[in-house]
Amino acid sequence: PERVGPFPPPPPADKDSSSSSPLHISVEVRLRKAASFIILRQQDPDKPMYRIRNDSSKPVFVVQEGSPFAKGVCVMPRVHVPYSWDRPNDTREIKVGADDKGREAQTVKMDKFGKFKFKGLDAEVCAEGGTRCLVVRE
């Protein structure tokens, strides 16, 4: 690991600032006899566990199934973003809408590879190296 021992977490992202971004981490819990260890690793921004790639000319709204609408993210056209789960213990399902408001969103299971259509767009859940990716195309 890069750092071992106690260290303070970075401050939360400020949504009003253009210079801040969310911290994407992976959490591992290990049990060794009577001790529990929680291991936090910052994800490589170039190789996240999950990514949303919008190759279309329309914005796409994505939110984890069951999460508040405000927790969603709007992925602008021709942009890709890493994706982290708001509730990591729940199923890996997201709601995808073909606009910036998430209207008429469709549920997508990120743990199943496959292609589907929604609101005039094609989408596919696929692997890009070690990253599970939702790709949206026209």
Buried (B, 14 or more C-beta within 10 A) or exposed (E): EEEEEEEEEEEEEEEEEEEEEEBBEEEEEEEEEEEEEEEEEEBEEEEBBBBBBBBBEBBBBBBBBEBEEEEBBBBEEEEBBBBBBEEEEEBBBBBBBBBBEBEEBBEBBBEEEEEEEBBEBBBBBBEEEEBBBBBBEE
